[in-house]
Amino acid sequence: MRTVQYFRVVQAVRQLCIDSCYELGEDVLDALKQALENETNPTAKSVLEKLLQNAQIASNERIPICQDTGLAVFFAEQGADVRICPPEDKPEAALEDAINEGVRLGYTEGLLRKSVVSEPLFSRENTGDNTPAIIHHKITSGDKLEISVITKGGGCENKSRFKMFNPTASAEEVGQWICRTAQEAGANACPPFVIGVGIGGDFELSAILSKKALLRSLKDKNPNEKYAKLEDELLEKINQTNVGPQGFGGLTTALGVKIEYAPCHIASLPVSVNIECHAHRHKSVSL
């Protein structure tokens, strides 16, 4: 059994939150640069140049890429041979407590906007520290603790969609709906997008898969040839919609489409689309 100290998790999460809000990943930066090189629309080229300039300023000056520093969404995979050692004054503290404490520190010390309300419908009072985070915790084999965060903005999240298709629906029908969802998101979700798609499972699992898909590098290929082909086809079709960077038209409405899938009930075909803006902020750490 391997032990990871509670405050090691706290500090790692703190840094993940700050770094993700200040720095775009190399895969996203490279995709934006490639989009700029390929773009023929003058307005779209100007927008892409400004997005890259903004990302550079944020990284150099250690300030947020966007004023909406997002809801912190975590995927934590804890090996069965890993134990979180709580501090003496918090003997009952667990992994989720450490993650939330790290978020609290990161958003406070990193001067990141706090965007979480404690109750969603009536009072909507801000919690003041961007907690609680959304945490998807999974026990796996081995002795590693893998933690990934997406700092997800509200504008793009609001354009995410779910649909329960008839199980007889074709890949073409599903693809058309995914493309329409991206097109309808439009300028409100700050394109060019990264689009996560979850197919299969059930109502809630498809949505989780669509969010998890956003953790994949834009440079990778789906290991399943059929889904890899579908990802490429969807990206091509979405980029033909002429939504373009920030909705001004152009060749680049999306930087990538990533699909995750799972087995599902014979009577079901759930599909979720999670829209991510051009400020695709995610980081990972292995402890």
C-alpha positions in Angstrom: 0.0 0.0 0.0 1.4 3.4 -1.0 0.5 6.5 0.9 0.0 10.0 -0.5 -0.1 12.8 2.0 -3.3 14.8 2.1 -1.6 18.2 1.8 0.4 17.0 -1.2 -3.0 16.5 -3.0 -4.1 19.9 -1.8 -1.1 21.7 -3.2 -1.2 19.8 -6.5 -4.8 20.7 -7.0 -4.1 24.3 -6.1 -1.4 24.5 -8.8 -3.6 22.7 -11.4 -6.4 25.3 -10.9 -4.0 28.2 -11.3 -2.0 26.8 -14.2 -5.0 25.7 -16.1 -6.5 29.3 -15.9 -3.2 30.9 -16.9 -1.9 28.6 -19.6 -3.3 26.9 -22.7 -1.9 23.5 -23.5 0.5 23.1 -26.4 -2.0 21.0 -28.3 -4.6 23.9 -28.2 -2.0 26.5 -29.0 -0.7 24.5 -32.0 -4.3 24.0 -33.2 -5.0 27.7 -33.0 -1.7 28.4 -34.9 -2.6 25.9 -37.6 -6.1 27.4 -37.9 -4.5 30.8 -38.4 -2.3 29.4 -41.1 -5.2 27.8 -42.9 -7.7 30.6 -42.5 -8.7 32.7 -45.6 -11.3 35.0 -44.0 -9.5 38.3 -43.0 -11.8 38.9 -40.0 -11.3 35.3 -38.8 -7.5 35.6 -39.2 -7.6 38.8 -37.1 -9.6 37.1 -34.4 -7.3 34.0 -34.2 -4.3 36.3 -34.0 -5.9 38.1 -31.0 -6.8 34.8 -29.3 -3.2 33.7 -29.6 -2.0 37.1 -28.4 -4.3 36.9 -25.4 -3.1 33.4 -24.5 0.5 34.6 -24.7 -0.2 37.6 -22.4 -1.9 35.4 -19.9 0.9 33.0 -19.8 3.7 35.6 -19.6 1.9 37.8 -17.0 0.4 35.0 -15.0 -3.2 36.3 -15.3 -6.3 34.4 -16.4 -6.9 33.7 -20.1 -10.6 34.6 -19.6 -12.5 36.5 -16.9 -14.7 33.4 -16.5 -12.3 31.1 -14.7 -14.9 28.4 -14.7 -16.3 25.6 -12.6 -13.6 23.2 -11.6 -14.4 19.7 -12.8 -12.1 16.9 -11.7 -11.5 13.3 -12.9 -9.6 11.5 -10.2 -8.4 7.9 -10.7 -7.1 6.4 -7.5 -5.2 3.2 -7.6 -6.5 0.5 -5.3 -3.0 0.4 -3.7 -3.0 4.2 -2.9 -4.2 5.6 0.4 -4.7 9.2 1.2 -3.1 10.0 4.6 -5.2 12.6 6.3 -3.7 15.3 8.6 -3.9 14.7 12.4 -6.4 17.5 12.9 -8.7 16.1 10.1 -8.6 12.3 10.6 -11.8 11.8 8.6 -10.6 13.8 5.6 -10.7 12.1 2.2 -9.6 12.7 -1.4 -12.7 14.9 -2.1 -11.9 17.1 0.9 -8.3 17.5 -0.4 -9.5 18.4 -3.8 -11.9 21.0 -2.5 -9.3 22.5 -0.2 -6.9 22.8 -3.2 -9.6 24.5 -5.3 -10.3 26.9 -2.4 -6.6 27.9 -2.2 -6.1 28.0 -6.0 -9.0 30.3 -6.7 -8.2 32.5 -3.8 -4.4 32.8 -4.1 -4.5 32.7 -7.9 -7.0 35.7 -7.9 -9.4 33.6 -10.0 -13.1 34.6 -10.3 -15.4 32.6 -7.9 -18.4 31.4 -9.9 -20.1 28.8 -7.8 -23.4 29.4 -6.0 -24.4 27.2 -3.1 -28.0 26.7 -4.1 -29.1 26.9 -7.8 -32.7 28.1 -7.9 -33.7 30.5 -5.1 -30.9 32.4 -3.2 -28.0 31.6 -5.6 -25.5 32.9 -3.0 -21.9 32.7 -4.1 -19.8 30.3 -2.0 -16.9 32.8 -2.2 -14.2 30.3 -3.0 -15.4 28.3 -6.1 -16.1 25.2 -4.1 -17.5 22.7 -4.2 -15.9 21.3 -7.3 -17.5 18.6 -9.5 -15.5 15.4 -8.8 -15.7 12.2 -10.7 -13.8 9.7 -8.5 -12.9 6.2 -9.8 -11.0 3.4 -8.2 -8.5 1.7 -10.6 -5.7 -0.8 -10.3 -2.2 0.1 -9.3 -0.6 2.6 -7.0 -0.9 5.9 -8.8 -3.3 8.8 -8.2 -4.1 10.6 -11.4 -5.9 13.9 -11.1 -7.2 16.0 -14.1 -9.1 19.3 -14.0 -11.1 21.2 -16.6 -11.8 24.8 -15.6 -15.1 25.0 -17.5 -16.6 28.3 -18.4 -20.4 28.9 -18.1 -21.0 30.3 -21.6 -19.9 27.1 -23.5 -21.2 24.7 -20.8 -24.7 26.3 -21.3 -24.7 25.2 -25.0 -24.0 21.6 -24.2 -26.9 19.2 -25.1 -28.2 15.7 -24.5 -30.5 13.6 -26.7 -31.9 10.1 -26.3 -32.0 8.6 -29.8 -34.0 5.6 -30.9 -31.6 2.7 -31.0 -32.3 2.4 -34.7 -30.7 5.8 -35.4 -27.8 5.8 -37.8 -24.4 7.2 -37.3 -25.4 9.8 -39.9 -28.4 10.9 -37.9 -26.4 11.2 -34.7 -23.7 13.1 -36.6 -26.2 15.6 -38.0 -27.5 16.4 -34.5 -24.0 16.8 -33.2 -23.2 19.3 -36.0 -26.4 21.1 -35.5 -25.7 21.4 -31.8 -22.3 23.0 -32.5 -23.8 25.4 -35.1 -26.5 26.5 -32.7 -24.0 27.2 -30.0 -22.6 29.9 -32.3 -20.8 32.9 -31.0 -22.3 32.6 -27.5 -19.9 29.7 -26.7 -16.8 31.5 -27.9 -15.6 29.4 -30.9 -13.4 27.9 -32.2 -14.7 25.0 -30.1 -13.4 21.8 -28.7 -16.3 19.3 -28.8 -16.6 16.4 -26.5 -19.1 13.7 -27.4 -20.3 10.8 -25.2 -22.2 8.0 -26.9 -23.8 5.1 -25.0 -24.0 4.2 -21.3 -27.1 5.8 -20.0 -28.5 9.3 -19.3 -25.8 10.4 -16.9 -22.8 8.3 -18.1 -23.1 9.7 -21.7 -22.8 13.3 -20.2 -19.8 12.3 -18.1 -18.1 10.7 -21.1 -18.6 13.9 -23.2 -16.8 15.9 -20.5 -14.1 13.3 -20.1 -13.5 13.3 -23.9 -12.3 16.9 -23.5 -9.3 15.7 -21.6 -7.8 14.0 -24.7 -5.1 15.8 -26.6 -6.2 17.4 -29.8 -3.4 15.5 -31.5 -4.5 12.0 -30.6 -6.6 9.6 -32.6 -9.4 7.5 -31.3 -8.2 3.9 -30.9 -11.4 2.7 -32.6 -11.1 3.2 -36.3 -14.8 3.8 -36.8 -14.9 6.5 -34.1 -11.7 8.0 -35.3 -13.2 8.4 -38.8 -16.4 9.8 -37.3 -14.4 12.4 -35.3 -12.6 13.5 -38.5 -15.9 13.7 -40.5 -17.7 15.7 -37.8 -14.8 18.2 -37.5 -14.9 18.7 -41.2 -18.6 19.2 -41.4 -18.7 21.5 -38.3 -16.0 23.7 -39.9 -18.2 24.0 -43.0 -20.9 25.8 -41.0 -19.1 29.2 -41.3 -19.7 30.1 -37.7 -16.0 30.7 -37.5 -13.8 32.2 -34.7 -16.0 34.2 -32.3 -18.9 33.8 -34.7 -17.5 36.1 -37.4 -17.4 33.5 -40.1 -14.4 31.5 -41.4 -13.0 28.0 -41.8 -12.5 27.3 -38.1 -15.6 26.7 -36.0 -13.9 23.8 -34.1 -10.4 22.8 -33.3 -11.3 19.2 -32.6 -14.1 16.6 -31.9 -13.4 13.9 -29.4 -15.7 10.9 -28.8 -15.9 8.5 -25.9 -18.4 5.6 -25.9 -19.7 2.9 -23.6 -22.0 -0.1 -23.8 -25.7 0.7 -23.4 -29.1 -0.9 -23.0 -30.5 -2.5 -26.1 -33.5 -0.1 -26.1 -31.3 3.1 -25.8 -28.9 5.3 -27.6 -28.0 8.2 -25.4 -25.7 10.9 -26.9 -24.3 14.0 -25.1 -22.4 16.9 -26.6 -20.2 19.0 -24.3 -19.1 22.3 -25.9 -15.8 23.8 -24.9 -14.7 27.3 -25.9 -11.4 28.2 -27.5 -9.9 28.7 -24.0 -9.7 25.0 -23.5 -8.2 24.9 -20.1 -7.3 21.5 -18.6 -4.3 20.1 -16.7 -3.3 16.8 -15.2 -1.0 15.5 -12.5 0.2 12.1 -11.4 0.9 11.6 -7.7 
